[in-house]
């Protein structure tokens, strides 16, 4: 038996791995255990008697077993789901495994193992012992080409880089009208379906679907935004509350298009709203119209206090920009829409070629 280096406190699931090839078992175990963003702790065994003793003494969530004559008996005896590893040369592999059984080619990439394990566990077990809180951030603008998506990704990149080694996880959700990234697997449609169905263990279902970019999980925008517009304010409020309660993600960042939702009330569900904008006359007219709409729909009081305009100057968003912006917001030194109303023109230059932000228009 071998144990990885990652601490138990960041892992929600226990997985038992049995394989007679020690190098393979150790490599897969160490890959999973040393990555804080994977909610799985693997215990590996190369001898069945050792594994059997451990199974009788400890609670576990999933078995990964190489298919051979010695392990075939587990097919009927185990109450846990089993992921069978096969080499492709076995002649006695059954055509159909029982309902709860799964299989993977043994020498598949470690990332393929992780994705399949999370998929299985998301069906079988809810996240347990989740700690910490989740900050839900909306990046929205009534304008186009104002740096909105760049800002959302820079926000995720900053937190993934600064806190990822502590096991703190960030999720990017593409909620724009039209996708910038092609996703032939239609992952976002599946996420929206889970939300409508009020699915359990939603964080793990999303984790199983998400791609990884620069240390954070991503689900790109849907091919069509029609399903997104069918999401009600109540749907989004439920979704964010569920993600907060599960506690797996520490930041959820939604990149929201100007016409993605039919009800601006969805913005009320977020803890923080960043509003990128431009300062040319046409853009300012649209911003003013947006503010008037919020007031006319009775949403101003529920949104303006935690909504922060971000003036974009066309440059790239750097980690230092996001860090400074977030520190000012947390220290109550960043003007929200309401403060901007009272103090129009209160602007702060973060340093020449970096982003500018302001609470007024």
N, C-alpha and C positions, 0 to 999 in steps of 0.2 A: 504494500500500500504506500502511496505517496500523497503528500498534501501540498497544495500550492501556497504561494506567499501572500495572497490577498486576504485582508481581514474579513471575518464573518459578518461584521456589522453592516457591510455594504451589499450583502448578498441575500436575496429573498428565497432562492430555491436551492435545494440540495439534490444533486445528481450523482448517481453511482455509475462508474464506467468500468467495465471488465473487458480486458483484451490480453491475450497471452503475449503479445508483442510489447515489451516494456517501453521501447523507444516511442512507439506510436501513442501508447496510453499517456506517457509523461508529457509528450509534446502537446497533445490536445488539452490535457488538464492544465498545464502551465499557461497556455494561450488564453484559456477562459478565465482562470483564477486571477491572473495578473492584470486583467482589464476591468477597471472599476465601473465602466458603463454597462457591463454585462451582469445581469442580476442573478448569476448562477455560480454556485460553488461546486466543483467536481471533486469527488474522491475516487481515485483510480486503484484498481486491483488487477493483479496478474495471476492470482490463485483463487479459485472458486471457494475453497473452505474459508479463507479470510473474508471474502466478500459476504458469505452466508452469515458468519458471526456478526459482522457489522450491521447487516440488514435486520437482524433480530433485536438489535440494541438501539437503533437510531431511526428516527423518522426521515423519510426521503420522498422525493417527488417524482423521480424519473430514473429508469434504468437504461443504460446504453450497453448492449451486450453484443459480442461478436457471435454470429450464427455458427454453431457447431453442435456436435452430438451432445456435449456436456451441458450446454445451455438450453437445449430445446425444451427441457422440462419446465423452464420458467414461463413458457408460452401460456400454460394453463394455470400455473400456480400463483403468479404475481398479480396482486391487486393494483399495482402501479402500472402506468403506461410504460411500454418498452420500445426503445429505438434500436432496431437490429442493424448491425454493421455487416455488410456482405462484401466479399472480394470479387464477385462476378464469376467465380469458378466453382461455386458450390452447386452440386447436382441435386441436393435434397432440399433446396429452399422451397417452401410451400408457395403455390401459385397465389393464394390469398391468405393474408394474415388476419387474425381476429380483429374485431372492430377497433380496439384501442392500440393496436400495434402499428409500428411504422418502420421503414427501412431506409438506409442510405448506403451508397457505395463507400467502403471503408476509407479510401484515400481521397475523399472529397476535401475541398478546402475547409479549413477550420471555420471560416465565416459561414459556410453552408451548414455546418453542424449547429452553429449558434442560432441561425435563422430557424432551422427546423426545431431545435429544442424550445425556443421561445414560442413558436407556433403551437407545439404540443402542450406546453405548460399553460399557455393562455386559455386553453380549453379546459384544463384539468384543475388548476389551482388559482386562487386569487392572490394578488400581492399581499404578503404578510409583513408585519413589523415595519411598515413604511414610516420613515421619520422625516421631519423637516416640513417646510411649507413650499408651495409652488406659486411663483409669481407669473401671472398671465398678462402678456403684453400684446397690445394691438398696434400695428403700424398701418395707419390709414391716411389717405389723402383724397380729396375730391379732384385732385389734379393728376395728370399723367406726366411721365418723364421728370419726376421731381426727386428721384433718388430713393423712393420708398422701398423697393426690393433690396437695393444695395444696403440701405440702413438696417433692414430686418436681418439680413444675413451677417452683416458686421456685428450686430448685437449678439446673435447666436455665437459667432466666432469668438468674440471677446470672452463671453462667459465660459464657453467650452475650453478655451485656452487657459483662462485664469483659474478656473475651478474644477476642470475635468479630472485632474489627478486626485481630487478629493471625493470622487464618485458622484459629483453633482452634475446632473444631466439636463440637456437643453433640447427642445423640440421645435423645429421650424415647420409651420403649416402654410402651404401655398393656397391662399384663399383669394386669388385674383380671378378676374373674369376669363382671361385667356392664359394658357400655360406658356411659360418661357422655356420649360424643360419638357421633353416628350416622355411620357410614361405609358408604355404599351400595356403595362399590367393594371392600369387604372386603380392605383392604390387609394387615391383620395375618394373615389366613389365608394370604396369599401369602408373607409373611415366614416363617411357621411351616413352610410347605411347603418353602421354600428350605433351612431348617435341617435338616429331615428328610432332604432329598435331598443334603445336604452340598454345596450349590451353590458354585461358584467366584465370586470377585469380589463377595462378598456386600454389602460396604459400598456399592458403586455401585448394586446392585439395590435396596437399602433407600433410598438417596438418591433414586432415580427414583420410588419409591412414596410417600415421605414428604411430608407437608404442612409448611409453615413457620409457626411461631407464636413471636412475640417473639424472633426471631433463632435459634431452634433447630429442628431437624427433629423431627417427631412422627409416630408411627404409633399410631393409637388402638386401644383394645381391640377384640377380635373380637366379633362379634354373639353368639356362643356361646363358652363357655370349654371346651367339650368337647375341641376340638383342642389347647388349651393344656395340659390335663391329660394328654394323650397324649405330651407332651414329657418325655423321660426326663432324669435327671441328666446322663447322657452327652451328650445333645443340647445342653443348655445350656452345659456345659463346652466342648464343641467350638465352639459359636457364639461365645462370648466370647473364646476363644483365637484364632479366626479374625479377629474384629474387631480384636483387639489386634495381630495380625500384619500386617494390612493397613494399620493406622495412619491411616486417613482420619479417623475420629472420635477426639476427644481425651477425651470423656466419653460414656458410655452409661448412662442412668438408667432402670432398670426399675421401674415402679409395679406392685407385685405384690399381688394380693388374698389374703385369708387362706386361701382354699381353691383357689387357681389351679392349684397343682401337687400331685401326689400324693406327692411325695418332697421333704421339707425339705432334702435334700442338695443341691438346686440352689443354695441360698444359699452353699454353700461355694465356688462358682465366682467369686463377686464379691469385688472388692478391699475394698469398704466396704459395710456394711449399716447403714442407719439404721432405727430401730425406734420410730416415733411411738406414744405411748400416753397414756392418761388415768389420773387418780389416784383415781377413785371406787372403792368396794369391789368392785363387780362386775367392772370392768375389771382391777383388780389380781389378782383370782382367775384371770381368763383368762390374764393375763401369766404368772402363776406356773405355770399348767398348761402353757403353751407352753414355758417353760424346762424343766419336768420332762420334756416330750416330747423335747426336744433331747437331754437326758441319757439318757433311756431308749433312744433310737435310736442312741446313740453318736456324736452330731453336735456335742455341746457344745464339745469341744476344737477342732474344725475351724471353728466359727462364732463362738464367744464372744469371741475375741481381736480380731476386726475388726468387731464389732457394737456399735452405740452407741445406747442408748435416748434418745429425744427426747420430753420431756414437753411436751405441747401445751396452751396455755391458752385456745384458742379464737380467738385473734387471727390476723390475716394474717401470713404470713411475708414479711419484708422482706429486701432484698438484704443489708443490714447484718447481719441475723441469720445468714444463710447464710455470709457472709464470716467473721464471728466464730467460728461453729461449725467451719468448715473450717480456720481458722487454729489453733484449739485442737487439733483432731484431728491436724493435721500436726506440731504442736509437742509432741505426746504429752501434752497437758494436758486431753484429753477422756476421761472414764472409759468404758472398754468394759464389756461384761458381766462379764468376768473381774475387772477392777479393781473393778467395782461389788460383786461378791461379797465382796471383801476389805475394802471400805470403804463399806458401806451407809450411805446418807444423805449422801454427798458430793455436794452440789448446788450449781449455780452459776446465779444469776439474771442473764440477759443485759441486763436493764434493764426493770424493771416490766412494761410492756405488751408486751414481746417474748417470744419463746419461752423456755422453760426447758429445760434438759437435765440429765440425771443419769445416772450409771452404776449406780445401785443402785435397789432398789425398796422 
